[in-house]
Amino acid sequence: MAMVKKTYSITETLNQYIGLRIKSGEYATDSEYVRELIRRDQQENKEISYIRSKLIKAEQSGFTNQVKEEMLNEFKSELRAYGEL
């Protein structure tokens, strides 16, 4: 995938924190760290959207007779189907 160059301004405190993350060896560069943060944000938003859609669906469907274990198994099956579990 083609890379796009961007420039951001951050505080010295944030810069030092990024430097510590790189020094720890977890990330090689500032860019790698920022890309990982963006990927995590994308995943988090995907999960929030999924949960939100389930809550809306549940609210619209009314009460259920399912027990907790049945609901949990159903959610896990759906997550597996989406490759999330």
N, C-alpha and C positions, 0 to 999 in steps of 0.2 A: 504494500500500500504506500502511496506517495506521502511524504511528510510535508507538513505545512509549518513554516517557522513563525513563532509568535513571541512577543516580548511582554513580560509582566513585571510590575514593580511590587516588591514585598518589603515588609519591615525587616530590620536587622535581626530582630528576635526570630522571625520565621526563617530567615536565611541561615542563622546559626543552627536552628533545629534541623533543617534540611541537611546541613553539613554533618550533623551528628548521625543522621540516618545513613548517609553515604559512608561515613567513617566506620559505621558498624558492619559494613559489608553487605547489608541487605539490598542496597541499590548502588549502581555504578555511577550514575549521574543525576543531576537535578531533573533533567527531562524524564528519565526513567521513573523517578519518584512521582512526578506530576502525572505522568501517563497512568501509573498505577492508581493514584487517587481518583482520576477520572473514571477508570474502569470500575473501581469500587462504587463510585457514585452511580454509574449506569446500572450496576447490579442492584444496588439498594433501591433505586427508583423503580426498577422492574419488579422487585419484591413488593414494594409498597403498592404499586398499581395492581398487582395480583391480589394482595390482601384487600385492598379497597374494593375491587370488583366482587370478591367473595362476600364482603360485608354488605354491599349493595344488594347482591343476589339474595343473601340470607334475610335481609330486612324486607325485601319484596315478597319472599316466599312464606313469611309467617313462621309459626312455631313448628317444631319437629318432634318426632317421637324417637329419634335416634339417640342412643346412649353415647357417652363421650368417646368410648373406644371405636365405635363405628364411624363417628365423624373424623377422628384422628386417622383411621385407616383410609378413609375416602380422600382426605387431604393429601396423605402420603402418596397414594396412587396417582393422584393428579400431578403432584410434584415430580414423581418419577416419569410420568408421561411427557412432561415438559423438560426433562433432563435436569431438574433442579435438585434432585435428591439422589 
